[in-house]
Amino acid sequence: MKPTELRNGIYWVGAIDWAVRDFHGYETPRGTTYNNYLMLDDEPTLVDTVKYDFADITIKNIKNLIEPSKIKHVVINHIENDHATGIGKIMPLMPDATVYMTERARKGLERFFDMSGWKVKTVKTGETLKIGARTLLFLETPMLHWPDSMVTYVQEDKVLISQDAFGQHIASSARFDDEFVTCASIQELEDAVWDYYANILMPFGQLIKAKIAEIVKLGLQIEMIAPDHG
Ligand code: FEO
């Protein structure tokens, strides 16, 4: 798959895993995707870095759009293997980039990577990063799906990059839910949504309700959700 523009200057640059059939111990008969996003702005920014085995694919997609060394910021919303381990191949290509993550994410990631040469900035709920025309707002979402997790909201575009939240395990050439429904069915999409929620997020249902209430209180207008799966 080539990069797909979601909104003006915001691109999906991820990878599709057609073959995976087991994820966190449950069956994934439809495979999955490892989504990540590149924003072309004054200070180009990459959000999430996919699974290590698929890093070459996202690097190729990034190179289709920009020379990786020009990327100024890398946001890690969640450090679990399928979202963050690609950073091992990606960081050497963008040595000047600053990496943004929660404090818990930093502590977790440094168990697996030598981060001594990286510029790392830890962020908390409510902190923002101006990358040009766009402003990124970070919101911590602990236990959704791990203690380190956060989401990134692109204020001007009203896009929520939600990592595991709102995901589905579906491998498809469709990048948008309405495209998927056209080529498959609404039933298959809904089944995948329920399967994902039941297996990954349901134990944290009370936390999810509280987090949604917090987001509503913040008054964020969300026009597009860009999850890291599906
Ligand atoms: Fe998609 Fe919590 O990993």
Boltz pocket constraint, residues with backbone or C-beta under 6 A from the ligand:
constraints:
  - pocket:
      binder: B
      contacts: [[A, 78], [A, 80], [A, 82], [A, 83], [A, 145], [A, 146], [A, 164], [A, 228], [A, 229]]
      max_distance: 6.0
